[in-house]
Amino acid sequence: MRTHKDHYINGQWVPATGSSLLPVTNPATDEIIAEVGAGSADDVDRAVAAARAAFDSWAATPVSERARYLGAIAQGLTERADELAEVISSEMGSPLSFARAAQVPLPINSFAQSATIVTEFEFEQSYRGSTIVREPYGVIGAITPWNYPLHQIALKAAYGMAAGNTVVVKPSENTPLNAIILAEIVEAAGLPAGVFNVVFGTGPEVGEAIASHPDVDLVSFTGSTRAGRRVSELASGTVKRVSLELGGKSPNILLDDADLNAAVPAAVQAAMINSGQTCSALTRLLVPRAKLAEVEGIAKAVTESITVGDPTDETTVLGPLSSRTQQERVLGYIRKGIDEGARVVTGGQTEPAEGGGAYLSPTVFSDVTPEMTIHREEIFGPVLAIEPYDTEEEAVAIANDTIYGLAGGVWSGSTERAQQVARKIRAGQIAVNDAGMNLDAPFGGYKQSGIGREAGQFGLEEFLEVKSIQG
């Protein structure tokens, strides 16, 4: 078992001010594989002070030079990609195949693209007689989750640093090991001391200290809506800028002319990706009532063909959930679905699997209605809710019947018709038919799914203040 007691502050590894350690558990085996030092408000103070001291120089660094550092970090991630995939798999349960295909390439893309985008970005422009200047905020506090641990750090740190900000990162206490490797890569790239800092610890200790810190100018948080509300409350004490990427309960509408043999397998995959532990997963499948039985049959066959098992097995599609706590949370939602009258198409396991690991069979419910808990609340597990509708207008109404608005999907034999329906969905990112993922498109939500956007040019702008100079 590895023990790592230090934080990365001001360009060096420094011991935590306290002696407490946080365990890191492999959810596939229930084995404690590492311990990291539990940070405190004092550690946050040191990291923020280092970031504040480094800010003026970093903000004045030529854009081309900042881009060079970001490119070097992208290269370092690429060189250690296999190691990172194995580490992420071991600390959160992602199958190695998925870690190699997504968990590592996504953050590499963020560092590489932020380097390109910032060199093309116009930091000054004329507007009706004024000069509009885009400037970095200062110190960014980045609080990140466990489901895409390295990717979420990269979306904040890469674009934040590209814009000229300095960064203090608090990775999830469940998945800190990838952040250690990232800090090593940053150090090897020669990034100036204090530009990038990492403090390990829990939300109540380290996360709240960052969100409330008077010298943090912007806090960027990804996680649950409940925790996002708390971050906003703490940040309001100093009226700092807050960027939030929160929960989702995203709809996927199959219109009556959709090709079910193409749409339903893709819909199952869109719900189950990363064991359903994806905020933008399309977990509500809205289908014409007349085609409900046909959709159920295809969904059942596809879901039962999914291989659940050891993340290190190359044939595994779904690994364990991220923890035993998450496993029990999802099982609780499955029980509620059954108790409230939803019909189990497949899965529906209501007790943990025998043996070690936080495993759970993928589950499909049908006859789900808007009054049910599994329609309203984010489950964050491999559970798909099929919801029948009678008219296109009703489908749109059901799709928008949620406090969330992160993502959505529409399937139709007519791309034009699908796009028209997509425009009616109140969410930040909509997929039409089998459209691939655009990693540099703005990502973020409406309503209680968050504030702000990540990735690409919009992700860069999120970390820039706007100043107008008259005359």
C-alpha positions in Angstrom: 0.0 0.0 0.0 1.3 3.4 -1.0 1.3 6.3 1.5 1.5 9.8 0.2 1.5 12.5 2.9 2.5 15.6 0.9 0.6 18.3 -1.0 2.0 20.0 -4.1 2.4 23.7 -3.1 4.6 26.3 -4.7 6.3 23.9 -7.0 7.3 21.4 -4.4 6.0 18.5 -2.3 5.4 19.7 1.2 4.1 17.7 4.2 0.5 18.2 5.4 0.1 20.3 8.5 -1.8 17.5 10.1 -1.1 13.8 10.6 -4.4 12.3 9.4 -4.5 10.0 6.4 -7.4 9.3 4.0 -7.7 5.8 2.6 -8.1 5.1 -1.1 -10.1 1.9 -1.8 -10.2 -0.1 -5.0 -13.9 -0.6 -5.5 -13.4 -3.9 -7.5 -11.7 -5.6 -4.5 -12.6 -3.5 -1.4 -8.8 -3.3 -0.8 -7.2 -0.2 0.5 -4.5 0.6 -2.1 -3.2 3.9 -0.8 -3.4 6.6 1.8 -3.0 10.3 1.3 -2.5 13.1 3.7 -5.7 14.9 4.8 -5.3 18.6 4.2 -6.7 21.4 6.3 -7.5 25.0 6.1 -3.9 25.8 6.9 -2.8 23.8 3.9 -5.2 25.7 1.7 -3.9 29.0 3.1 -0.4 28.0 2.0 -1.5 26.9 -1.4 -3.6 30.1 -2.0 -0.7 32.3 -0.8 1.6 30.5 -3.3 -0.9 31.0 -6.1 -1.4 34.6 -5.2 2.3 35.3 -5.2 2.7 33.6 -8.6 -0.2 35.3 -10.3 1.2 38.6 -11.5 4.1 37.0 -13.2 2.1 34.2 -14.7 -0.6 36.6 -16.0 2.2 38.7 -17.7 3.8 35.6 -19.3 3.3 35.7 -23.1 0.4 33.6 -24.3 2.8 31.6 -26.5 4.9 30.7 -23.5 1.8 29.7 -21.4 0.7 27.5 -24.4 4.2 25.9 -24.5 3.8 24.8 -20.9 0.4 23.4 -21.5 1.6 21.5 -24.5 4.4 20.0 -22.4 1.9 18.9 -19.8 -0.2 17.2 -22.6 2.9 15.5 -23.8 3.7 14.3 -20.3 0.2 12.9 -19.9 0.6 11.1 -23.2 3.9 9.5 -22.1 2.3 8.3 -18.9 -1.1 7.3 -20.3 -0.9 3.6 -19.6 0.1 4.3 -16.0 -2.7 6.9 -15.6 -5.3 4.5 -17.0 -4.3 1.8 -14.5 -4.3 4.2 -11.6 -7.7 5.6 -12.5 -9.1 2.1 -12.9 -7.8 1.0 -9.6 -9.1 4.0 -7.6 -12.6 4.4 -9.1 -13.4 1.1 -10.9 -13.4 2.3 -14.5 -12.6 -0.6 -16.9 -9.1 -0.3 -18.2 -10.4 -0.3 -21.7 -12.6 2.7 -20.9 -9.8 4.4 -19.0 -7.6 4.1 -22.0 -10.4 5.3 -24.4 -11.8 8.2 -22.4 -10.4 8.8 -18.9 -6.9 9.7 -20.1 -7.5 11.0 -23.7 -10.0 13.6 -22.5 -7.6 15.4 -20.2 -4.8 15.2 -22.8 -7.2 16.9 -25.2 -8.0 19.6 -22.7 -4.3 20.6 -22.2 -3.5 20.3 -25.9 -6.6 22.2 -27.1 -6.3 24.9 -24.4 -2.8 25.6 -25.7 -4.1 26.0 -29.3 -7.3 28.0 -28.4 -5.5 30.5 -26.2 -3.0 31.3 -29.0 -5.9 32.1 -31.4 -8.0 34.0 -28.8 -8.4 37.8 -29.1 -7.8 39.3 -25.7 -8.5 42.8 -26.9 -11.1 44.2 -29.3 -12.8 47.4 -30.2 -16.5 47.9 -29.5 -18.3 51.1 -30.3 -15.4 53.4 -29.3 -14.3 51.3 -26.3 -11.4 48.9 -26.0 -12.7 45.6 -24.5 -10.0 43.7 -22.6 -10.1 40.1 -21.3 -8.1 39.5 -18.2 -7.5 36.6 -15.9 -9.4 36.6 -12.6 -6.5 35.7 -10.3 -6.5 32.6 -8.2 -8.9 29.8 -9.2 -10.1 27.2 -6.7 -10.9 24.0 -8.5 -12.9 21.4 -6.6 -13.3 18.2 -8.6 -15.3 14.9 -8.5 -14.3 11.2 -8.7 -16.2 10.0 -11.8 -13.8 11.5 -14.4 -11.2 12.6 -12.0 -8.3 13.7 -14.2 -10.6 15.1 -16.9 -12.4 17.3 -14.5 -9.1 18.7 -13.1 -7.9 19.3 -16.7 -11.0 21.2 -17.8 -10.4 23.7 -14.9 -6.7 23.8 -14.6 -5.7 23.7 -18.3 -8.1 26.5 -19.4 -7.7 28.4 -16.2 -3.9 28.5 -16.6 -4.2 29.2 -20.3 -6.2 32.3 -19.5 -3.4 33.5 -17.1 -4.8 32.4 -13.8 -3.1 30.4 -11.1 -4.8 27.4 -9.7 -5.4 25.5 -6.4 -6.9 22.1 -7.0 -8.8 19.9 -4.5 -9.2 16.5 -6.1 -11.8 14.1 -4.8 -10.6 12.3 -1.7 -11.8 9.0 -3.3 -9.6 9.4 -6.4 -6.5 11.4 -5.5 -3.8 9.2 -7.1 -4.2 10.5 -10.6 -3.7 14.1 -9.3 -0.3 13.1 -7.8 0.8 11.9 -11.3 -0.5 15.1 -12.8 1.5 17.2 -10.3 4.6 15.2 -11.1 4.1 15.9 -14.8 3.5 19.6 -14.1 6.7 19.7 -12.1 8.7 17.9 -14.9 7.3 20.5 -17.4 9.0 23.2 -15.4 5.8 25.2 -14.8 6.7 28.2 -12.6 6.3 27.6 -8.9 2.8 28.5 -7.5 0.9 28.4 -10.8 -0.5 24.9 -10.1 -1.1 23.6 -6.6 -2.8 20.5 -5.2 -4.2 20.1 -1.7 -5.7 16.7 -0.9 -8.5 16.3 1.6 -12.3 16.2 2.1 -15.0 18.6 1.1 -15.8 19.9 4.6 -12.2 20.6 5.4 -10.4 21.5 2.1 -13.2 22.2 -0.3 -15.0 24.6 2.0 -11.8 26.4 2.9 -11.2 27.0 -0.8 -14.7 28.1 -1.6 -14.7 30.6 1.3 -11.1 31.8 1.0 -10.9 35.6 0.6 -7.9 35.4 -1.8 -9.6 32.9 -4.2 -11.1 35.0 -7.0 -13.1 32.3 -8.7 -14.2 28.8 -7.5 -15.0 26.2 -10.1 -16.8 23.2 -8.8 -18.1 19.9 -10.4 -20.2 17.6 -8.3 -23.7 17.2 -6.9 -26.3 19.9 -6.9 -26.5 19.8 -3.1 -22.7 20.4 -2.8 -22.9 23.1 -5.4 -25.4 25.0 -3.4 -23.0 24.8 -0.4 -20.1 26.1 -2.5 -22.3 29.0 -3.7 -23.2 29.9 -0.1 -19.6 29.9 1.0 -18.4 31.8 -2.0 -21.1 34.5 -1.5 -19.2 35.7 1.6 -16.6 37.3 -0.6 -18.9 37.7 -3.7 -16.5 35.7 -5.8 -17.3 34.3 -9.2 -18.7 30.7 -9.1 -18.7 28.2 -11.9 -20.8 25.1 -11.3 -21.2 21.9 -13.3 -23.7 19.9 -11.3 -26.2 17.1 -11.7 -28.4 15.9 -14.6 -31.4 13.8 -15.4 -31.1 13.9 -19.1 -33.8 12.8 -21.5 -33.3 10.9 -24.8 -36.3 11.2 -27.1 -37.1 8.6 -29.7 -39.5 10.1 -32.2 -42.0 7.9 -33.9 -39.8 7.7 -37.1 -36.6 6.8 -35.4 -34.7 3.6 -36.4 -35.1 1.6 -33.2 -32.4 -0.9 -34.1 -29.9 1.9 -34.2 -31.4 4.2 -31.6 -32.1 1.8 -28.7 -28.6 0.2 -28.4 -27.1 3.6 -28.6 -29.5 4.8 -25.9 -28.6 2.0 -23.6 -24.9 2.8 -24.0 -25.6 6.5 -23.4 -27.2 5.7 -20.1 -24.7 3.1 -18.9 -21.4 4.8 -19.9 -18.9 4.7 -17.0 -21.4 2.5 -15.1 -23.9 5.3 -15.3 -21.6 7.6 -13.3 -21.7 10.4 -15.8 -23.5 13.6 -15.0 -24.6 14.0 -18.7 -25.7 10.3 -19.1 -29.0 10.1 -21.0 -30.8 8.2 -18.3 -34.4 8.8 -19.3 -35.5 7.2 -22.6 -38.8 8.7 -23.9 -40.5 6.4 -26.5 -43.8 6.4 -28.4 -46.3 4.4 -26.4 -47.2 2.3 -29.5 -43.5 1.2 -29.8 -43.0 0.6 -26.0 -42.9 -3.2 -26.2 -40.5 -3.2 -29.2 -38.1 -0.8 -27.4 -38.2 -2.8 -24.2 -37.3 -6.0 -26.1 -34.3 -4.4 -27.7 -33.2 -2.6 -24.5 -33.4 -5.9 -22.6 -31.3 -7.8 -25.1 -28.7 -5.1 -25.3 -28.5 -4.6 -21.5 -28.2 -8.3 -20.8 -25.3 -8.5 -23.3 -23.2 -6.0 -21.3 -20.3 -7.6 -19.6 -20.0 -6.6 -15.9 -16.8 -7.6 -14.1 -13.1 -7.2 -13.3 -12.0 -3.8 -14.6 -8.6 -5.3 -15.7 -10.3 -7.8 -18.0 -10.3 -6.3 -21.5 -13.8 -7.8 -22.2 -15.4 -5.9 -19.3 -17.8 -3.1 -20.3 -19.0 -2.1 -16.9 -16.8 -2.3 -13.8 -17.9 -1.8 -10.2 -19.5 1.4 -9.0 -17.0 3.8 -7.4 -17.6 2.6 -3.9 -19.7 0.5 -1.6 -21.5 3.8 -0.6 -22.4 4.5 -4.2 -23.5 0.9 -4.7 -25.9 1.2 -1.8 -27.2 4.6 -3.0 -28.0 3.1 -6.4 -29.6 0.0 -4.9 -31.8 2.4 -2.8 -33.1 4.0 -6.0 -33.8 0.6 -7.6 -35.9 -0.3 -4.5 -37.8 3.0 -4.8 -38.5 2.4 -8.4 -40.0 -1.0 -7.7 -41.9 0.3 -4.7 -43.4 3.2 -6.6 -44.7 1.0 -9.4 -42.1 1.1 -12.2 -41.8 -2.2 -14.1 -38.4 -4.0 -14.2 -37.4 -4.9 -17.7 -34.1 -6.4 -16.7 -31.8 -6.2 -13.7 -33.5 -4.8 -10.7 -31.0 -6.4 -8.2 -31.9 -5.0 -4.8 -29.1 -6.6 -2.8 -25.3 -6.3 -3.2 -23.7 -9.0 -5.3 -21.9 -11.8 -3.3 -18.2 -11.5 -2.9 -16.0 -8.4 -3.0 -16.5 -5.3 -5.0 -19.1 -2.6 -5.5 -20.7 -4.4 -8.5 -24.2 -3.9 -9.7 -26.1 -5.4 -12.7 -27.4 -2.8 -15.2 -31.1 -2.2 -14.8 -33.8 -1.0 -17.1 -37.2 0.2 -15.8 -40.3 0.9 -17.9 -43.7 2.5 -17.3 -41.8 5.3 -15.5 -44.0 8.4 -14.8 -43.0 11.9 -13.8 -44.3 11.4 -10.3 -41.7 8.7 -9.6 -38.4 9.3 -7.8 -36.4 7.6 -10.5 -37.8 10.1 -13.0 -36.9 13.1 -10.8 -33.6 12.4 -9.1 -30.2 11.7 -10.4 -29.3 8.1 -9.6 -25.7 8.1 -10.9 -25.6 4.4 -11.6 -26.4 1.9 -14.5 -30.1 2.5 -14.4 -32.2 3.5 -17.4 -35.8 4.7 -17.1 -38.1 4.2 -20.1 -41.0 6.7 -20.2 -43.8 6.3 -22.7 -45.5 9.3 -24.4 -48.4 9.8 -26.8 -47.5 13.0 -28.8 -44.4 14.9 -29.7 -45.5 17.8 -27.5 -45.9 15.5 -24.6 -42.4 14.1 -25.1 -40.9 17.6 -25.0 -42.9 18.4 -21.8 -41.7 15.2 -20.1 -38.2 15.9 -21.2 -38.3 19.4 -19.6 -40.1 18.2 -16.5 -36.9 18.2 -14.4 -35.0 20.6 -12.2 -31.9 19.8 -14.3 -30.8 20.8 -17.8 -27.4 19.4 -18.5 -27.9 17.3 -21.7 -30.3 15.5 -23.9 -30.7 13.5 -27.1 -33.2 13.2 -30.0 -33.5 10.4 -32.5 -35.5 10.7 -35.8 -35.4 9.6 -39.3 -35.3 13.3 -40.2 -32.3 15.2 -39.0 -34.2 18.4 -39.5 -37.1 17.2 -37.4 -34.7 16.0 -34.6 -32.9 19.4 -34.6 -36.3 21.2 -34.2 -37.1 19.1 -31.2 -33.6 19.5 -29.8 -34.1 23.3 -29.8 -37.1 22.8 -27.5 -35.2 20.9 -24.8 -34.0 23.1 -22.0 -30.5 21.8 -21.6 -27.0 22.8 -22.4 -25.9 20.1 -24.8 -28.1 18.0 -27.1 -27.1 15.1 -29.3 -29.0 14.5 -32.5 -29.1 10.8 -33.7 -25.7 9.3 -33.7 -23.7 12.5 -33.6 -20.3 12.0 -32.1 -19.0 13.9 -29.1 -17.4 17.3 -29.8 -14.8 17.6 -27.0 -14.4 21.3 -27.6 -18.0 22.3 -27.7 -19.2 24.3 -24.6 -20.4 21.9 -21.8 -22.6 23.0 -19.0 -26.2 23.2 -17.9 -29.5 25.1 -17.6 -31.4 25.3 -14.3 -30.0 23.4 -11.4 -27.4 21.7 -13.6 -25.1 24.6 -13.1 -23.6 27.9 -14.0 -21.1 28.5 -16.8 -19.5 26.4 -19.5 -16.4 24.3 -19.8 -14.1 23.3 -22.7 -13.1 25.0 -25.9 -13.3 28.8 -26.4 -16.2 29.1 -24.0 -14.3 27.2 -21.4 -11.4 29.7 -21.8 -13.7 32.7 -21.5 -15.1 31.3 -18.2 -11.8 32.2 -16.6 -11.5 35.7 -18.0 -12.8 39.0 -16.6 -14.1 41.6 -19.0 -12.8 45.2 -18.8 -13.9 48.2 -20.9 -11.5 51.1 -21.5 -13.0 54.3 -22.7 -10.9 56.8 -24.7 
